[in-house]
Amino acid sequence: MGIRIGLLSSNNKLLDSLENYIDGFVKKKIKDQFFEIKKLNKISSAIEYLNVEFPDFIFIDYDDKKLKYQRIFSLINRDPWFYRTGFIILTNINNIKQMLNLSTTFLNLVCFLDTANLEFQLHKIFYTIFKKDSELPKDIVFDNSNRSGHFIIDNDPTIAIKYVNYIINLLIIGGEINTQKANSLRLVLNELVINAIEHGNCDIQYEEKMNFIKSGGNMSDLICQKNMDPQIAKKKVTLEYYLKPKSVIFSVKDEGKGFKLDNNLDDLVEDDTPRAYGFGIYIAKIYIPNLKYNAKGNIATLEIELDRKVRMIPIGFLNKKEIAVKEGELIIDTDRVEEQKIYYIISGRYRAIIDEKLVYEYTHQDGFIGDLFFLRGRKSGGRLSVEVVSDGELIELTRDQFIKVMSKHPYYLSFLLKSISKKLDMLNSKSLFY
């Protein structure tokens, strides 16, 4: 169904500028897919757009004092389905600490873009998010199997933060961590990535940093200056993640000379007061006590436990029948179905089989099981069965219950149509249909 992007600001000049840039980028880089840009100058228009279109991204002019964004963020907090829209915040970033503090405010934050350097950062964010061979994983599945991956990050803090946010947002959507733990993890990983850029790759010392700030500069400017040196600019930060059955491990590695801490982060405190130098690491240690560094001091590692009890359930499905399913169970079998049901996925993994051939695998991110069969009213083609691959929880809905929910929350239909479209594309590619 293509890519939909909303642009929210009362500044028409900024809206036109963003639209022109994005339109030009699309025509050059992603010619082969549908792309829609929607300019929005009111909060009410943005909420309607969220309700009806389920856009992939919304750019928000955070410095626009005419718009009260709390309504949007309250809406997202209230209904987990809206976590699926990514938010890109445009703001005048005076300092990196301000950016890190704001990062815990916005659920499903993709990144910040500094309005003082907007065109350059727009190019970088669009190139990494929308290009076909983007290093961002498009469909990470969080389940009981081990998963791992890594990102190679340039020395640009405002863009680097998007990688941290991307992984954390997927953990939230997958019901793996609660929002409190997500905010702590977001703060710590952002701090570690920023430190790796500032003090690792760019080798910015504390006195140099303080003198530059006192002279009226900010860290983003100092980092840009440092990257004028090709030897510094070519250095990267590597963010790795490794998902285990009950926890996730992160590591942040820079290409700097490191620092000596003897793996004792308590050295950062003197007489119960954090030292000025290393304060960021000290804060990270408060939130994630098992934070460790290697002997050289250029690799930080941390591990957090997953919250398997976190359940992301849309408002419309609360108080509906919940069922626990075990590996190997059949939840749909068109040879023996008595009453058509549709299932909303809370957790677990599932696979659809037509005539003993695997045709689709479901996770929480797919939303529904049985939607095509349910809407058609009877089977078409061969026998369809849906089997539980890993233990999970589902919400079971009859046809009447499903229709009532959709009538009360019509914007759910947008997500349902996207889900159906994705499955139809897959089935058509295999010359199958049910």
C-alpha positions in Angstrom: 0.0 0.0 0.0 3.0 2.3 -0.3 4.5 4.8 2.1 2.5 7.6 3.6 4.1 10.6 5.3 2.4 13.4 7.2 4.0 16.9 7.7 2.6 18.8 10.7 3.3 22.5 11.2 1.4 25.8 11.0 4.4 27.2 9.1 3.3 26.8 5.4 6.8 27.8 4.2 8.3 24.9 6.1 5.6 22.5 4.9 6.3 23.5 1.3 10.0 23.1 1.7 9.6 19.7 3.3 7.2 18.6 0.6 9.5 19.7 -2.2 12.5 18.0 -0.7 10.7 14.7 0.0 9.0 14.7 -3.5 12.4 15.3 -5.1 14.0 12.5 -3.1 11.2 10.1 -4.0 11.4 10.7 -7.7 15.1 10.1 -7.7 15.5 7.2 -5.2 12.2 5.2 -4.9 10.4 5.4 -8.2 8.8 2.0 -8.1 6.4 2.3 -5.2 3.4 4.5 -4.1 4.3 7.5 -2.0 1.9 10.0 -0.5 2.7 13.3 1.3 0.0 15.0 3.4 0.5 18.6 4.7 -1.2 19.2 8.0 -1.5 22.5 9.8 -3.8 21.6 12.6 -3.7 19.1 15.4 -7.3 18.0 14.6 -6.2 17.3 11.0 -3.2 15.3 12.2 -5.4 13.2 14.5 -7.9 12.5 11.7 -5.0 11.5 9.4 -3.7 9.1 12.1 -7.2 7.6 12.5 -7.9 7.1 8.9 -4.6 6.6 7.0 -2.3 5.0 9.6 0.7 6.8 8.0 4.2 5.3 8.2 5.8 8.6 9.5 4.8 12.0 10.7 7.2 14.9 10.8 6.4 17.3 13.7 7.6 20.9 13.9 8.1 20.8 17.6 9.1 24.5 17.9 5.7 25.5 16.5 4.1 27.3 19.5 0.7 27.4 17.8 0.2 23.7 18.0 -0.4 21.7 21.2 1.1 18.3 20.6 0.0 16.8 23.9 -3.3 15.7 22.3 -1.4 13.5 19.7 0.9 12.0 22.3 -2.0 11.2 24.7 -3.8 9.5 21.8 -0.8 7.3 21.1 -0.3 6.4 24.7 -4.0 5.5 25.0 -4.1 3.0 22.1 -1.0 0.8 21.3 -2.1 0.5 17.6 -0.7 4.0 17.0 2.8 2.9 17.9 3.1 1.8 14.3 3.5 5.4 13.1 7.0 6.7 13.4 7.5 10.3 14.5 10.4 12.5 13.3 10.8 15.6 15.4 12.0 18.9 13.9 13.5 21.2 16.4 16.3 23.7 17.0 18.7 21.5 19.0 20.7 23.8 21.2 22.4 20.9 23.0 22.6 17.2 22.9 21.4 16.8 26.5 18.2 18.6 25.6 17.7 16.1 22.8 18.3 13.1 25.0 15.8 14.4 27.6 13.2 15.0 24.9 13.7 11.5 23.5 12.0 9.9 26.5 8.8 12.0 25.9 7.9 10.6 22.5 6.8 7.0 22.0 7.8 5.6 18.6 10.3 8.4 18.1 12.4 7.8 15.0 14.9 10.7 15.3 15.3 14.4 15.8 16.3 16.7 12.9 18.0 20.0 13.7 16.2 22.8 11.8 19.5 24.7 11.6 20.9 21.9 9.4 17.7 20.5 8.0 18.4 19.7 4.4 21.6 17.8 5.1 19.9 15.7 7.8 16.8 15.1 5.7 19.0 13.6 3.0 20.7 11.3 5.5 17.5 10.2 7.3 15.6 9.5 4.0 18.5 7.7 2.5 18.9 5.3 5.4 15.2 4.7 6.0 13.8 4.5 2.5 16.5 3.1 0.3 15.9 -0.5 -0.8 19.0 -1.9 0.9 18.6 0.1 4.1 20.5 -1.3 7.0 17.4 -0.9 9.2 15.7 -4.3 9.6 12.2 -4.1 8.3 10.6 -7.0 10.1 12.4 -8.1 13.3 10.5 -10.9 15.0 10.9 -11.0 18.8 10.1 -14.5 20.0 11.8 -17.4 21.8 14.6 -17.8 19.2 17.9 -15.9 19.3 18.1 -12.9 17.0 21.1 -10.6 16.5 22.1 -7.7 14.3 24.2 -4.6 14.2 24.2 -1.0 12.8 27.2 1.0 11.5 26.7 4.6 12.6 28.3 7.8 11.3 29.5 10.5 13.7 26.2 12.5 13.7 24.3 12.3 17.0 21.0 13.5 15.7 20.9 10.8 13.1 22.5 8.1 15.2 19.7 8.2 17.8 17.3 6.8 15.2 19.0 3.4 15.4 18.5 3.2 19.1 14.8 4.3 18.8 14.1 1.9 16.1 15.1 -1.2 18.1 13.4 0.1 21.3 10.2 0.8 19.4 10.2 -2.7 18.0 10.7 -4.1 21.5 7.7 -2.0 22.7 5.5 -3.1 19.8 6.5 -6.7 20.3 5.4 -6.5 23.9 8.9 -7.3 25.1 9.5 -4.4 27.5 7.3 -1.9 29.3 7.4 1.8 28.6 9.3 2.6 31.8 12.1 0.2 31.0 12.0 1.4 27.4 12.6 5.0 28.5 15.5 3.9 30.7 17.0 1.8 27.9 16.5 4.6 25.4 18.3 7.1 27.7 21.2 4.8 28.4 21.8 3.6 24.8 21.5 7.2 23.4 24.0 8.3 26.1 26.5 5.5 25.2 26.2 6.2 21.4 26.7 10.0 22.0 29.7 9.3 24.2 31.2 6.9 21.6 30.9 9.7 19.0 32.0 12.6 21.2 34.8 11.1 23.3 35.6 8.0 21.3 35.7 8.7 17.6 36.1 12.5 17.8 38.4 12.4 20.9 36.8 15.5 22.5 38.3 16.0 25.9 36.3 17.5 28.8 38.2 20.8 28.9 37.9 21.3 25.2 34.2 20.6 25.4 33.6 23.0 28.3 35.6 25.8 26.6 33.7 25.4 23.4 30.4 25.5 25.1 31.4 28.6 27.2 32.4 30.4 24.0 28.8 30.0 22.7 29.1 26.8 20.7 27.2 23.5 21.1 28.4 19.9 20.8 26.8 19.3 17.4 28.9 22.2 16.0 32.1 20.8 17.7 31.4 17.3 16.3 30.9 18.8 12.8 34.2 20.6 13.1 36.0 17.5 14.2 34.6 15.6 11.2 36.3 18.0 8.9 39.3 15.8 9.5 38.9 12.8 7.1 40.6 10.5 9.6 37.9 11.2 12.2 35.0 11.3 9.7 35.8 7.8 8.5 35.4 6.4 12.1 32.2 4.6 12.9 30.2 3.5 15.9 28.8 0.0 15.9 25.6 -0.7 17.8 25.0 -4.5 18.2 22.0 -6.3 19.7 21.5 -10.0 20.6 18.1 -11.2 21.6 18.0 -14.2 23.9 15.0 -16.0 25.2 14.7 -14.0 28.4 16.9 -10.9 27.8 18.5 -8.7 25.2 22.2 -7.7 25.1 23.5 -4.5 23.6 27.0 -3.3 22.9 28.3 0.0 21.6 31.8 0.1 20.1 33.7 3.1 18.9 37.0 3.4 17.0 38.7 5.7 19.4 41.7 5.1 21.6 39.5 4.2 24.6 39.9 5.2 28.2 41.1 3.4 31.4 38.3 2.7 33.9 39.5 -0.7 35.2 35.8 -1.8 34.6 34.9 0.0 37.9 32.3 2.5 37.1 32.1 3.6 40.7 35.3 5.5 40.0 33.0 8.1 38.4 31.8 9.1 41.9 33.8 11.0 44.4 32.5 11.7 47.9 29.0 10.6 46.8 29.1 13.3 44.0 29.4 12.4 40.3 32.5 13.7 38.7 32.0 16.2 35.9 33.9 14.1 33.4 32.2 10.8 32.8 28.9 12.0 34.2 27.0 10.5 31.2 28.4 7.0 32.0 27.5 7.5 35.6 23.9 8.3 34.7 23.8 5.2 32.4 25.1 3.1 35.3 22.2 4.3 37.5 19.6 3.1 35.0 21.4 -0.1 33.9 23.5 -1.4 36.8 25.2 -4.2 34.8 26.8 -1.8 32.3 30.4 -2.9 31.6 33.3 -1.7 29.6 36.1 -3.7 28.0 39.7 -3.3 29.1 40.5 -0.8 26.4 37.4 1.3 27.2 35.9 1.5 23.7 33.2 -1.2 24.0 30.2 -0.8 26.4 28.0 -3.8 27.0 24.7 -4.1 28.9 21.9 -6.6 29.3 18.3 -6.2 30.3 15.6 -8.7 31.1 12.6 -8.9 28.8 9.1 -8.3 30.2 7.1 -11.3 28.9 4.0 -10.1 30.7 3.7 -6.9 28.8 0.6 -7.0 26.7 -0.2 -4.6 23.9 -4.0 -4.7 23.4 -5.9 -2.1 21.5 -8.7 -0.4 23.4 -11.4 -1.9 21.2 -10.4 -5.5 22.2 -10.2 -5.0 25.9 -12.5 -7.2 28.0 -12.9 -9.6 25.0 -12.3 -13.3 25.3 -8.5 -14.1 25.8 -7.2 -17.6 25.1 -3.8 -19.1 25.8 -2.5 -21.4 23.1 0.3 -24.0 23.1 2.9 -25.0 20.5 1.4 -27.5 18.0 -2.3 -26.5 18.5 -4.5 -25.8 15.5 -6.5 -22.6 15.9 -8.0 -22.6 12.4 -8.9 -25.7 10.4 -11.3 -25.2 7.5 -12.0 -28.9 7.4 -13.6 -28.8 10.8 -14.5 -25.2 11.5 -17.9 -24.8 13.3 -18.1 -21.0 13.6 -15.9 -18.5 11.9 -13.6 -16.6 14.2 -10.9 -14.0 13.9 -8.0 -13.7 16.3 -6.1 -10.6 17.4 -2.4 -11.6 18.3 -1.2 -10.6 21.7 1.9 -12.8 21.6 3.3 -15.9 20.1 4.1 -17.1 16.6 1.9 -18.9 14.1 2.0 -20.4 10.6 -0.7 -20.8 7.9 -0.6 -23.9 5.9 -2.6 -24.6 2.7 -2.7 -28.2 1.6 0.4 -29.0 3.7 2.4 -26.1 2.2 3.6 -23.2 4.4 2.3 -19.9 3.1 2.5 -17.4 5.9 4.0 -16.8 9.3 2.3 -14.6 11.8 3.6 -12.5 14.7 2.1 -9.8 16.9 3.1 -7.2 14.2 0.6 -8.8 11.8 -2.3 -8.0 14.0 -4.9 -10.6 13.0 -5.1 -14.3 12.2 -7.9 -15.5 10.0 -8.9 -12.1 8.6 -9.0 -13.2 4.9 -10.9 -16.4 5.6 -13.2 -14.5 8.1 -14.1 -11.8 5.6 -14.7 -14.1 2.7 -17.2 -16.1 4.8 -16.2 -19.5 3.5 -13.0 -21.3 2.3 -11.6 -21.0 -1.2 -9.1 -23.4 -2.6 -7.5 -26.1 -0.5 -7.6 -26.8 3.2 -6.3 -24.0 5.4 -4.9 -24.6 8.9 -3.2 -22.2 11.2 -0.8 -23.8 13.7 0.8 -22.4 16.9 4.6 -22.3 16.5 5.4 -20.9 19.9 3.2 -20.5 23.0 1.1 -17.3 23.0 -2.1 -15.4 23.7 -4.9 -14.5 21.4 -8.1 -12.5 21.6 -10.9 -14.5 20.0 -13.7 -12.6 18.2 -16.9 -13.8 16.6 -18.1 -12.1 13.5 -20.7 -10.0 15.4 -18.1 -8.9 18.0 -15.6 -8.0 15.3 -18.2 -5.9 13.4 -19.2 -4.0 16.6 -15.5 -3.2 17.3 -14.9 -1.9 13.8 -18.1 0.2 14.0 -17.0 1.8 17.3 -13.3 2.2 16.1 -13.6 2.7 12.3 -9.9 3.7 12.1 -9.0 0.1 12.9 -10.1 -0.8 9.4 -7.1 1.1 8.0 -4.7 -1.3 9.8 -6.8 -4.3 8.9 -6.7 -3.3 5.2 -2.9 -3.0 5.4 -2.7 -6.4 7.0 -4.9 -8.0 4.3 -3.0 -6.2 1.5 0.3 -7.6 2.8 -1.0 -11.1 3.0 -2.7 -10.9 -0.5 0.6 -9.8 -2.0 2.3 -12.8 -0.5 -0.4 -15.2 -1.5 -0.6 -13.8 -5.1 3.2 -14.2 -5.4 2.7 -18.0 -4.6 -0.5 -18.3 -6.8 -2.5 -19.1 -3.6 -5.6 -17.7 -2.1 -7.8 -18.4 0.8 
